[in-house]
């Protein structure tokens, strides 16, 4: 793709909290709370696995890497970062839209 000049636009997701929009790009750590956000997703994922039997669909990852690394690639998608941010700041009864 690089030799042909093809680029991929990174995924982006937004979440509004207290009237402020927070923007998340896949794999980026530019958000001021990035450290806590990246620590929160594994906690969420562990609960999803134990309570609901969640298993990430690593078939969609196109890299030739180990399964554990595939799961990491999936865990830094922008929507998961936005959800983790929401879980850090919202009350348990709040809904993320």
C-alpha positions as CSV (number, residue, x, y, z in Angstrom):
1,X,0.0,0.0,0.0
2,X,2.8,2.4,0.8
3,X,4.5,1.9,-2.5
4,X,1.2,2.7,-4.3
5,X,0.6,5.8,-2.2
6,X,-2.5,4.3,-0.6
7,X,-3.2,5.6,2.9
8,X,-5.8,4.5,5.5
9,X,-7.7,7.1,7.5
10,X,-7.5,6.1,11.2
11,X,-10.8,5.4,12.9
12,X,-12.1,8.3,15.1
13,X,-14.9,8.3,17.7
14,X,-16.3,11.1,19.8
15,X,-17.9,11.1,23.2
16,X,-19.5,14.1,24.9
17,X,-19.1,14.6,28.6
18,X,-20.3,17.6,30.5
19,X,-20.7,19.6,27.3
20,X,-17.2,18.8,26.1
21,X,-16.4,16.6,23.1
22,X,-13.5,14.1,23.5
23,X,-12.0,12.7,20.3
24,X,-10.3,9.4,20.1
25,X,-8.2,8.0,17.3
26,X,-7.3,4.3,17.0
27,X,-4.0,3.6,18.7
28,X,-3.3,7.2,19.7
29,X,-2.3,8.3,23.2
30,X,-2.9,12.0,22.7
31,X,-5.8,12.4,25.1
32,X,-4.8,13.9,28.5
33,X,-6.2,10.9,30.3
34,X,-4.7,8.3,27.9
35,X,-2.9,6.4,30.6
36,X,-6.1,5.7,32.6
37,X,-8.1,5.1,29.5
38,X,-5.7,2.4,28.3
39,X,-5.7,0.8,31.7
40,X,-9.5,0.8,31.9
41,X,-10.2,-1.2,28.7
42,X,-8.6,-4.5,29.9
43,X,-10.7,-4.2,33.1
44,X,-13.8,-3.9,30.9
45,X,-12.8,-6.7,28.6
46,X,-12.1,-9.0,31.6
47,X,-15.6,-8.4,33.0
48,X,-17.2,-8.9,29.5
49,X,-15.3,-12.2,29.2
50,X,-16.2,-13.5,32.7
51,X,-19.8,-12.3,32.8
52,X,-20.9,-12.7,29.1
53,X,-18.4,-14.9,27.5
54,X,-17.1,-12.1,25.3
55,X,-14.2,-13.1,23.0
56,X,-12.7,-10.5,20.5
57,X,-13.0,-11.4,16.8
58,X,-9.4,-11.5,15.9
59,X,-10.1,-12.9,12.5
60,X,-10.5,-9.3,11.2
61,X,-7.0,-8.3,12.2
62,X,-4.9,-8.5,9.1
63,X,-1.5,-8.6,10.8
64,X,0.6,-11.8,10.9
65,X,1.0,-11.7,14.7
66,X,0.2,-13.9,17.7
67,X,-3.3,-14.1,19.0
68,X,-2.5,-12.1,22.2
69,X,-1.1,-9.3,20.0
70,X,-4.2,-9.4,17.8
71,X,-6.3,-8.8,20.9
72,X,-4.1,-5.8,21.8
73,X,-4.5,-4.3,18.3
74,X,-8.3,-4.6,18.7
75,X,-8.2,-3.1,22.2
76,X,-6.9,0.2,21.0
77,X,-9.6,0.9,18.5
78,X,-11.1,4.4,18.9
79,X,-14.5,3.2,19.9
80,X,-13.1,1.1,22.7
81,X,-11.0,4.1,23.9
82,X,-14.1,6.3,23.9
83,X,-16.1,3.6,25.9
84,X,-13.3,3.2,28.4
85,X,-13.2,7.0,28.9
86,X,-17.0,7.0,29.4
87,X,-16.7,4.3,32.0
88,X,-14.1,6.3,33.8
89,X,-16.3,9.3,34.2
90,X,-20.0,8.2,34.1
91,X,-22.1,6.8,36.9
92,X,-23.0,3.1,36.6
93,X,-26.6,4.0,35.8
94,X,-25.6,6.4,32.9
95,X,-25.9,5.3,29.3
96,X,-23.2,5.7,26.6
97,X,-24.8,6.6,23.3
